[in-house]
Amino acid sequence: MPPAAAPPRRAPPLSVLALLSAVGALACGKDDPQPVADASSRGPAPSVLPAAPALRRLTHSQYHNAITDLFGADLYIPSNLEPDNDVEGLLSVGASTTSVSAYGVELYESAAYLVAEQVVEDPEVLGRLMVCTPSSAGDADCAAEIVTSFGARAWRRPLSADEIDRLSRLVASIGTASGEFEEGLTYGIGAILQSPHFLYRREHGAGDGELRELTDWELASRLSFLLWNSIPDDELLRAAEAGELQDPVQLESQARRMLDDDKARQGLRNLFDEVFHLYGLESLTKDPLVFTFASPELGPAAREETLLGIEALVLDDDGDFRDLFTSQRTFVDRRLAALYNVAATTDAGFSEVWLPDNLRRRGLFGQASFLLLQSHPTSTSATRRGAFIRSTVLCQEIPPPPADVDTSIPEADASSPTLRERLATHLEDPYCASCHTLTDPVGLAFENFDGIGRWRLTENEATIDASGTLDNVSFQDAWGAAQVVARHPNLGRCMTRHVYRYSTGRLEADGEDDLLDWLAAGFDENHYSFQDLLVETVLSEGFRKVGAIQ
């Protein structure tokens, strides 16, 4: 049975925060997040000097979602597009730094016309697009109405008179030549969908000087891609047209409305798909001779478990985000239930379960997504697991390995049967120790879980010792390590950094550190409500403004 309902969220006692703050910075480089000051004294939001704006190409998931929102879910949407690239693990940041190759242009063109052909061949989809009835195959006036209506949704802004004229003349001329208005419309839709105005997100702002306000249309687009990972809906576009989004009250109202919409789930899922690199689970491979329980379905199932848990915590409960690392509630299908040795409550799909204490498995670090991804194809990896916690969850800098250093780990033998003993050689070598003293002590906490996440007590018939420390705070096993991470003073600042980078599509500039500290303090003050963090980020100058165009 699930435990009783949790009491109202409370901030941890200040004495605990102070203690963790004192020890938490020991492993941090100069660029690492610093412990947040007492949230009650954070004051007004600081001003910022953001970096110069950049064009952000739609990621594959954003392209898919945009086409779906424009035409419905029944169309085939090509996935063979210019590849996404990540920066610091975030595809949304990589989208600001990538260009389109000549071959990529051809791929987008083919995709645009393939979608357009499906639209005009489907009476229901075409009917939603037809805001007028053409009087002839070359009706330029009707073409202009359709281009004006559809183009504004696709390009996330009103079209200029020149743009409307060029596109409507294209539709009318091809319609006249072919004798079919729909033929011309195919080319009009294709032109709109392969245009840079659709494929890129323009966020240049208005005005002169070093600080430029995003326009209402740009704000609507940035807000929608943050919260929904897709294009704005009609209500948000109407608010932009009315000039309401420059008003912080109206902007917050729209953000809250959008978080209450079901599309917030796809937005939240994409955010954490990038932050935790869960997209890697779709193509993950394990050696079936070593891990006989592994299968091609295990990675996608593990990804879904984590994302369903985040949805429930953030959107359904608006709970304390730190519970992501300590909660015994999770969502499993029959495959994961067998892996975790718990009873599945449904024959198909995923269902909520509560992990009993005796399994010693809880939170993100007890889930197959973390344990699978941060392992090798044939073995576990305390180094990779520790590095993920340090760099991704706590945003601490890990020095790169020295050139030509031997990273191999000795084979197990009678004197070193467990990974802990084999890794000890790395800690003896000063070249290796610079990294491994940061990663291995916390990564070894999860050695009771093998390379796909199955529980084990021994390795090579020797008892596994999962005790360790994280920034001078000790724990006995994975259960305790999760608690230490959840209470680490860097956690809130690190998650704030990820949200900020994801929302702006770039790494933060030097002039934005104070704002990140302020947002992190608010995250703490609001009892780690991730919804509140998103809204405060949206209302910040860093979200609403950009620097001078270079």
C-alpha positions as CSV (number, residue, x, y, z in Angstrom):
1,M,0.0,0.0,0.0
2,P,1.2,3.5,-0.7
3,P,2.2,5.6,2.4
4,A,-0.1,8.2,3.7
5,A,-0.3,11.5,2.0
6,A,2.8,13.6,2.5
7,P,2.6,16.6,4.8
8,P,2.8,20.1,3.3
9,R,6.2,20.9,1.8
10,R,8.7,22.5,4.1
11,A,12.1,24.1,3.6
12,P,14.9,22.2,5.3
13,P,16.0,23.7,8.6
14,L,18.5,26.5,8.1
15,S,21.0,24.7,10.3
16,V,21.0,21.8,7.9
17,L,21.3,24.1,4.9
18,A,24.2,26.0,6.5
19,L,26.0,22.7,7.3
20,L,25.6,21.4,3.7
21,S,26.6,24.8,2.3
22,A,29.8,24.7,4.2
23,V,30.9,21.3,2.9
24,G,29.3,21.4,-0.5
25,A,31.7,23.8,-2.2
26,L,34.8,21.7,-1.5
27,A,34.7,19.8,-4.8
28,C,33.6,22.8,-6.9
29,G,35.6,24.7,-9.4
30,K,35.4,28.5,-9.7
31,D,32.6,28.2,-12.2
32,D,30.5,25.8,-10.1
33,P,27.1,26.9,-8.6
34,Q,27.5,28.3,-5.2
35,P,25.1,27.6,-2.3
36,V,22.1,29.9,-2.3
37,A,21.8,32.6,0.3
38,D,18.8,32.6,2.6
39,A,15.9,33.0,0.3
40,S,14.0,35.3,2.6
41,S,16.6,38.1,1.9
42,R,16.8,37.7,-1.9
43,G,15.1,41.0,-2.7
44,P,14.0,42.2,-6.1
45,A,15.2,40.4,-9.3
46,P,18.6,41.8,-10.4
47,S,19.1,43.4,-13.8
48,V,21.0,41.4,-16.4
49,L,23.1,42.0,-19.5
50,P,22.2,39.0,-21.7
51,A,24.3,37.7,-24.6
52,A,23.5,38.7,-28.2
53,P,20.5,36.9,-29.7
54,A,20.9,34.0,-32.0
55,L,18.6,32.1,-34.5
56,R,17.4,28.8,-33.0
57,R,16.6,26.1,-35.4
58,L,13.7,23.8,-34.6
59,T,14.9,20.5,-33.0
60,H,13.4,17.3,-34.4
61,S,10.9,17.1,-31.6
62,Q,9.9,20.8,-32.1
63,Y,9.4,20.3,-35.8
64,H,7.3,17.2,-35.2
65,N,5.2,19.0,-32.6
66,A,4.7,22.1,-34.7
67,I,3.5,20.1,-37.7
68,T,1.1,18.1,-35.4
69,D,-0.3,21.3,-33.9
70,L,-0.7,22.9,-37.4
71,F,-2.4,19.9,-39.1
72,G,-3.3,17.2,-36.5
73,A,-1.8,13.9,-35.5
74,D,-2.8,11.8,-38.5
75,L,-0.1,12.9,-40.9
76,Y,3.2,11.1,-41.5
77,I,6.0,13.5,-40.4
78,P,9.4,12.8,-41.9
79,S,12.2,12.3,-39.3
80,N,15.1,12.3,-41.7
81,L,16.1,15.9,-41.1
82,E,19.3,17.8,-40.4
83,P,20.7,16.1,-37.2
84,D,20.3,17.8,-33.8
85,N,23.4,18.6,-31.9
86,D,23.8,19.2,-28.2
87,V,25.8,21.8,-26.2
88,E,26.4,20.8,-22.6
89,G,23.9,18.0,-23.2
90,L,21.1,20.3,-24.3
91,L,19.8,20.0,-27.9
92,S,17.9,23.3,-27.4
93,V,21.2,25.1,-26.8
94,G,22.8,23.2,-29.7
95,A,20.0,24.5,-31.9
96,S,21.4,28.0,-31.5
97,T,24.8,27.0,-32.8
98,T,24.1,24.8,-35.8
99,S,23.5,25.6,-39.4
100,V,21.8,23.7,-42.2
101,S,23.9,21.9,-44.8
102,A,23.1,21.8,-48.5
103,Y,21.8,18.3,-48.1
104,G,19.8,19.4,-45.0
105,V,18.1,22.0,-47.2
106,E,17.0,19.3,-49.5
107,L,15.7,17.2,-46.6
108,Y,13.6,20.1,-45.3
109,E,12.3,20.8,-48.8
110,S,11.3,17.2,-49.3
111,A,9.6,17.1,-45.8
112,A,7.7,20.3,-46.5
113,Y,6.2,19.0,-49.7
114,L,5.5,15.6,-48.3
115,V,3.5,17.2,-45.5
116,A,1.8,19.6,-47.9
117,E,0.7,16.8,-50.2
118,Q,-0.9,14.9,-47.3
119,V,-2.7,18.1,-46.2
120,V,-4.4,18.7,-49.6
121,E,-5.3,15.0,-50.0
122,D,-7.1,14.8,-46.6
123,P,-10.5,16.5,-46.8
124,E,-10.7,16.9,-43.1
125,V,-7.3,18.5,-42.7
126,L,-7.7,20.6,-45.8
127,G,-11.1,21.8,-44.5
128,R,-9.6,23.2,-41.4
129,L,-7.1,25.2,-43.5
130,M,-9.7,26.6,-46.0
131,V,-10.8,29.8,-44.4
132,C,-12.5,30.7,-47.7
133,T,-14.0,29.1,-50.8
134,P,-11.9,29.8,-54.0
135,S,-14.0,31.1,-56.9
136,S,-11.5,29.7,-59.4
137,A,-8.3,27.7,-59.6
138,G,-6.3,30.9,-59.5
139,D,-8.2,32.8,-56.9
140,A,-5.6,35.2,-55.5
141,D,-7.8,36.8,-52.9
142,C,-8.7,33.4,-51.3
143,A,-5.1,32.4,-51.6
144,A,-4.2,35.5,-49.7
145,E,-6.7,34.8,-46.9
146,I,-5.3,31.3,-46.4
147,V,-1.7,32.4,-46.5
148,T,-2.5,35.1,-44.0
149,S,-4.2,32.8,-41.6
150,F,-2.0,29.7,-41.9
151,G,1.3,31.7,-42.3
152,A,0.7,33.5,-39.0
153,R,0.4,30.2,-37.1
154,A,3.3,28.6,-38.8
155,W,5.7,31.6,-38.6
156,R,4.4,32.6,-35.1
157,R,3.9,36.2,-36.3
158,P,1.8,38.2,-38.8
159,L,3.1,38.1,-42.3
160,S,4.0,41.3,-44.0
161,A,2.1,42.6,-47.0
162,D,5.0,41.7,-49.3
163,E,5.2,38.1,-47.9
164,I,1.4,37.6,-48.3
165,D,1.6,38.9,-51.9
166,R,4.5,36.7,-52.9
167,L,3.0,33.5,-51.4
168,S,-0.5,34.1,-52.6
169,R,0.7,34.8,-56.2
170,L,2.6,31.5,-56.0
171,V,-0.6,29.7,-55.0
172,A,-2.7,31.5,-57.7
173,S,-0.2,31.1,-60.5
174,I,0.3,27.4,-60.0
175,G,-3.4,26.9,-59.5
176,T,-4.1,28.6,-62.8
177,A,-1.5,26.6,-64.7
178,S,-2.6,23.3,-63.2
179,G,-6.3,24.1,-63.2
180,E,-6.6,23.1,-59.6
181,F,-6.5,25.5,-56.6
182,E,-5.3,22.7,-54.3
183,E,-2.2,22.1,-56.5
184,G,-1.2,25.7,-56.0
185,L,-2.0,25.4,-52.3
186,T,0.4,22.5,-52.0
187,Y,3.2,24.7,-53.2
188,G,2.1,27.5,-50.9
189,I,2.1,25.3,-47.9
190,G,5.4,23.7,-48.9
191,A,7.0,27.2,-49.3
192,I,5.8,28.2,-45.8
193,L,7.1,25.0,-44.2
194,Q,10.6,25.2,-45.7
195,S,11.0,28.9,-45.0
196,P,13.6,30.0,-42.4
197,H,10.7,31.8,-40.8
198,F,9.2,28.4,-39.9
199,L,12.4,26.4,-39.3
200,Y,14.1,29.0,-37.2
201,R,13.0,30.9,-34.1
202,R,13.8,34.5,-34.5
203,E,14.3,36.3,-31.1
204,H,16.1,39.5,-32.0
205,G,14.0,41.9,-29.8
206,A,13.2,45.6,-30.6
207,G,14.9,48.9,-29.9
208,D,18.6,49.8,-29.8
209,G,21.3,49.6,-27.3
210,E,22.8,46.7,-25.2
211,L,19.4,45.5,-23.9
212,R,16.6,44.8,-26.3
213,E,13.0,43.8,-25.3
214,L,11.6,40.7,-27.1
215,T,8.5,41.6,-29.0
216,D,5.2,40.1,-28.0
217,W,5.4,37.7,-30.9
218,E,8.9,36.6,-29.9
219,L,7.8,36.3,-26.3
220,A,4.9,34.1,-27.3
221,S,7.1,31.8,-29.3
222,R,9.8,31.6,-26.6
223,L,7.2,30.9,-23.9
224,S,5.4,28.2,-26.0
225,F,8.6,26.4,-26.9
226,L,9.6,26.4,-23.3
227,L,6.4,25.1,-21.8
228,W,5.0,23.1,-24.7
229,N,8.0,22.5,-26.9
230,S,5.8,23.6,-29.8
231,I,4.2,26.6,-31.4
232,P,1.8,29.1,-29.7
233,D,-1.9,28.3,-29.7
234,D,-4.5,30.8,-30.8
235,E,-5.1,32.3,-27.3
236,L,-1.4,33.0,-26.9
237,L,-1.2,34.6,-30.4
238,R,-4.2,36.8,-29.6
239,A,-2.5,37.9,-26.4
240,A,0.6,38.8,-28.5
241,E,-1.5,40.7,-31.0
242,A,-3.1,42.7,-28.2
243,G,0.3,43.6,-26.8
244,E,-0.5,41.9,-23.5
245,L,2.7,39.9,-23.0
246,Q,4.8,42.9,-22.1
247,D,2.7,43.1,-18.9
248,P,4.2,40.7,-16.3
249,V,0.8,40.0,-14.9
250,Q,-0.6,38.9,-18.2
251,L,2.6,37.0,-19.0
252,E,2.4,35.1,-15.8
253,S,-1.3,34.4,-16.4
254,Q,-0.5,32.9,-19.8
255,A,2.3,30.8,-18.3
256,R,0.1,29.4,-15.6
257,R,-2.6,28.7,-18.2
258,M,-0.2,26.8,-20.3
259,L,1.2,24.8,-17.4
260,D,-2.4,23.6,-16.7
261,D,-2.8,22.4,-20.3
262,D,-2.0,18.8,-21.3
263,K,0.6,20.0,-23.7
264,A,2.7,21.0,-20.8
265,R,3.5,17.3,-20.4
266,Q,5.2,17.1,-23.7
267,G,7.1,20.3,-22.9
268,L,8.2,19.0,-19.5
269,R,9.2,15.7,-20.9
270,N,11.4,17.2,-23.6
271,L,13.1,19.5,-21.0
272,F,14.1,16.5,-18.9
273,D,14.8,14.4,-21.9
274,E,17.5,16.9,-22.6
275,V,18.7,17.7,-19.1
276,F,19.1,14.0,-18.1
277,H,20.1,12.9,-21.7
278,L,17.3,10.4,-21.7
279,Y,17.1,10.5,-25.5
280,G,20.2,8.2,-25.4
281,L,18.1,5.4,-24.1
282,E,16.3,5.0,-27.5
283,S,19.5,3.6,-29.1
284,L,21.3,2.1,-26.1
285,T,22.8,-1.3,-26.5
286,K,23.9,-3.9,-23.8
287,D,25.8,-7.1,-24.3
288,P,23.1,-9.8,-24.2
289,L,25.7,-12.4,-23.1
290,V,26.5,-10.4,-20.0
291,F,23.0,-9.0,-19.3
292,T,20.6,-11.6,-20.4
293,F,17.6,-9.5,-19.2
294,A,18.5,-6.7,-21.6
295,S,16.4,-6.1,-24.7
296,P,15.8,-3.3,-27.2
297,E,12.6,-2.4,-25.3
298,L,14.3,-1.9,-22.0
299,G,15.8,1.5,-22.8
300,P,12.6,3.1,-24.0
301,A,10.7,1.6,-21.0
302,A,13.2,3.1,-18.6
303,R,12.9,6.5,-20.3
304,E,9.2,6.4,-20.0
305,E,9.3,5.5,-16.3
306,T,11.5,8.5,-15.5
307,L,9.4,10.9,-17.5
308,L,6.1,9.7,-16.1
309,G,7.5,10.2,-12.6
310,I,8.6,13.8,-13.4
311,E,5.2,14.5,-14.9
312,A,3.5,13.3,-11.7
313,L,5.8,15.2,-9.4
314,V,5.9,18.5,-11.2
315,L,2.5,18.8,-13.0
316,D,0.1,16.6,-11.0
317,D,1.4,17.2,-7.5
318,D,3.4,20.4,-7.9
319,G,5.6,18.8,-5.3
320,D,9.1,19.4,-3.9
321,F,11.5,18.7,-6.8
322,R,14.0,17.1,-4.4
323,D,11.5,14.2,-4.0
324,L,12.6,13.1,-7.5
325,F,15.7,11.7,-5.9
326,T,14.1,10.1,-2.8
327,S,10.6,9.1,-3.6
328,Q,9.6,5.4,-3.5
329,R,6.8,6.0,-6.0
330,T,7.5,5.1,-9.6
331,F,5.8,3.9,-12.7
332,V,6.6,0.6,-14.3
333,D,5.4,-1.8,-17.0
334,R,5.7,-5.6,-16.6
335,R,9.3,-5.6,-17.9
336,L,10.5,-3.0,-15.3
337,A,8.5,-4.7,-12.6
338,A,10.4,-7.9,-13.2
339,L,13.7,-6.0,-13.2
340,Y,12.9,-4.4,-9.9
341,N,11.3,-7.5,-8.4
342,V,7.9,-5.8,-7.7
343,A,4.4,-6.9,-8.6
344,A,3.0,-5.3,-11.8
345,T,-0.5,-3.9,-11.3
346,T,-1.5,-3.9,-14.9
347,D,-1.0,-6.3,-17.8
348,A,-0.3,-3.6,-20.4
349,G,1.3,-0.2,-20.2
350,F,2.6,1.6,-17.1
351,S,1.1,1.8,-13.6
352,E,2.1,3.5,-10.4
353,V,3.8,1.4,-7.8
354,W,5.5,2.1,-4.4
355,L,8.9,0.4,-3.9
356,P,9.2,-1.3,-0.5
357,D,12.0,-0.3,1.9
358,N,13.7,-3.7,1.7
359,L,14.5,-3.2,-2.0
360,R,16.8,-0.2,-1.1
361,R,15.8,1.4,-4.4
362,R,14.3,4.9,-4.6
363,G,14.3,8.0,-6.7
364,L,16.0,8.7,-10.0
365,F,19.2,6.9,-9.0
366,G,17.3,3.7,-8.4
367,Q,15.7,3.8,-11.8
368,A,16.9,1.9,-14.8
369,S,17.3,5.1,-16.9
370,F,20.2,6.3,-14.8
371,L,21.6,2.9,-14.1
372,L,21.5,1.8,-17.8
373,L,22.8,5.1,-19.3
374,Q,25.6,5.5,-16.9
375,S,27.1,2.1,-17.4
376,H,29.2,0.4,-20.0
377,P,27.8,-2.2,-22.5
378,T,29.3,-5.0,-20.5
379,S,29.7,-3.6,-16.9
380,T,28.8,-1.0,-14.5
381,S,30.7,2.3,-14.2
382,A,31.1,4.0,-10.9
383,T,33.0,6.8,-12.7
384,R,30.2,7.5,-15.2
385,R,27.5,7.4,-12.5
386,G,29.5,9.7,-10.3
387,A,30.3,12.0,-13.1
388,F,26.6,12.3,-14.0
389,I,25.7,13.3,-10.4
390,R,28.6,15.8,-10.2
391,S,28.2,17.4,-13.6
392,T,24.6,17.0,-14.6
393,V,22.7,17.0,-11.2
394,L,25.1,19.3,-9.2
395,C,26.7,21.3,-12.1
396,Q,30.2,20.7,-10.7
397,E,33.2,20.8,-13.0
398,I,35.2,17.7,-13.5
399,P,38.6,18.2,-15.0
400,P,39.2,16.4,-18.3
401,P,41.5,13.4,-18.2
402,P,45.2,14.2,-19.0
403,A,46.3,13.4,-22.5
404,D,47.4,9.8,-23.2
405,V,46.4,8.7,-19.7
406,D,45.5,5.0,-19.4
407,T,41.8,4.8,-18.4
408,S,41.6,1.0,-18.4
409,I,40.6,-0.8,-15.2
410,P,42.3,-4.0,-14.1
411,E,40.5,-7.2,-14.5
412,A,38.9,-8.8,-11.4
413,D,41.1,-11.2,-9.5
414,A,41.2,-12.8,-6.1
415,S,42.8,-9.7,-4.5
416,S,40.4,-7.2,-6.2
417,P,37.0,-8.9,-6.9
418,T,34.9,-5.8,-6.7
419,L,35.0,-2.5,-8.7
420,R,35.8,-0.5,-5.5
421,E,39.1,-2.4,-5.2
422,R,39.9,-2.2,-8.9
423,L,39.3,1.5,-9.0
424,A,41.6,2.1,-6.1
425,T,44.5,2.0,-8.5
426,H,43.2,5.2,-10.2
427,L,43.2,6.9,-6.9
428,E,46.8,6.1,-6.3
429,D,47.8,7.7,-9.6
430,P,47.8,11.5,-9.2
431,Y,46.9,12.0,-12.9
432,C,43.8,9.9,-12.5
433,A,43.0,11.0,-9.0
434,S,42.2,14.6,-10.1
435,C,39.0,13.2,-11.7
436,H,38.3,10.0,-9.9
437,T,38.4,11.4,-6.4
438,L,35.4,13.5,-7.5
439,T,33.4,10.8,-9.3
440,D,34.2,7.4,-7.8
441,P,33.3,7.8,-4.1
442,V,29.7,8.8,-5.0
443,G,29.5,6.5,-8.1
444,L,30.4,3.4,-6.0
445,A,27.2,4.0,-4.0
446,F,25.3,2.4,-6.9
447,E,27.4,-0.8,-7.3
448,N,24.6,-2.8,-5.8
449,F,22.9,-2.2,-9.1
450,D,24.4,-3.9,-12.2
451,G,24.8,-2.4,-15.6
452,I,21.0,-2.6,-16.4
453,G,19.8,-1.9,-12.9
454,R,19.2,-5.3,-11.3
455,W,19.9,-5.5,-7.6
456,R,22.9,-7.6,-6.4
457,L,24.7,-8.0,-3.1
458,T,27.9,-9.4,-4.4
459,E,30.3,-9.1,-7.3
460,N,32.5,-12.1,-8.1
461,E,31.3,-13.7,-4.9
462,A,32.6,-10.8,-2.8
463,T,30.3,-8.5,-0.8
464,I,29.8,-5.1,-2.3
465,D,30.6,-2.1,-0.1
466,A,28.4,0.8,-1.3
467,S,29.4,3.3,1.3
468,G,31.0,6.6,0.5
469,T,31.0,10.4,0.7
470,L,29.8,13.3,-1.3
471,D,31.5,16.6,-0.4
472,N,32.4,15.3,3.0
473,V,28.8,14.0,3.8
474,S,28.9,10.3,4.4
475,F,26.4,7.6,3.3
476,Q,26.1,3.8,3.6
477,D,24.5,2.9,0.3
478,A,22.5,4.2,-2.7
479,W,19.6,4.9,-0.5
480,G,21.7,7.3,1.6
481,A,23.5,8.8,-1.3
482,A,20.1,9.8,-2.9
483,Q,19.3,11.7,0.3
484,V,22.6,13.5,0.3
485,V,22.2,14.6,-3.3
486,A,18.6,15.7,-2.6
487,R,19.8,18.0,0.2
488,H,23.0,19.2,-1.5
489,P,23.1,23.0,-1.7
490,N,24.1,22.9,-5.4
491,L,21.0,21.0,-6.5
492,G,18.6,23.9,-6.8
493,R,21.2,26.2,-8.5
494,C,22.0,23.5,-11.0
495,M,18.4,22.8,-12.0
496,T,17.9,26.6,-12.3
497,R,20.9,26.7,-14.6
498,H,19.5,24.0,-16.8
499,V,16.1,25.6,-17.1
500,Y,17.7,29.0,-17.9
501,R,19.9,27.5,-20.6
502,Y,17.0,25.5,-22.1
503,S,14.6,28.5,-22.1
504,T,17.1,30.9,-23.7
505,G,18.8,28.5,-26.0
506,R,22.3,29.5,-24.9
507,L,24.8,29.3,-22.1
508,E,24.5,32.0,-19.6
509,A,26.6,35.2,-19.9
510,D,28.8,36.6,-17.1
511,G,26.2,39.3,-16.5
512,E,23.6,36.8,-15.6
513,D,25.1,35.0,-12.6
514,D,23.3,37.2,-10.1
515,L,20.0,36.4,-11.8
516,L,20.7,32.7,-11.6
517,D,21.4,33.1,-7.9
518,W,18.2,35.0,-7.4
519,L,16.1,32.4,-9.3
520,A,17.7,29.6,-7.3
521,A,16.9,31.4,-4.1
522,G,13.3,31.6,-5.2
523,F,13.3,27.9,-6.0
524,D,14.3,27.3,-2.4
525,E,11.9,29.8,-1.1
526,N,9.0,28.2,-3.0
527,H,9.8,24.8,-1.5
528,Y,11.3,23.6,-4.8
529,S,8.2,23.9,-6.8
530,F,9.4,23.4,-10.4
531,Q,6.3,25.1,-11.8
532,D,7.2,28.2,-9.8
533,L,10.8,28.0,-11.1
534,L,9.5,28.0,-14.7
535,V,7.2,30.9,-14.1
536,E,9.9,33.0,-12.3
537,T,12.3,32.2,-15.2
538,V,9.7,33.4,-17.7
539,L,9.2,36.7,-15.8
540,S,12.9,37.4,-15.5
541,E,14.8,39.9,-17.6
542,G,17.0,37.1,-18.9
543,F,13.9,35.5,-20.5
544,R,12.2,38.7,-21.7
545,K,15.2,40.5,-23.1
546,V,18.3,39.9,-25.3
547,G,21.5,41.7,-25.8
548,A,22.6,43.8,-28.7
549,I,22.8,42.2,-32.1
550,Q,26.4,41.5,-33.1
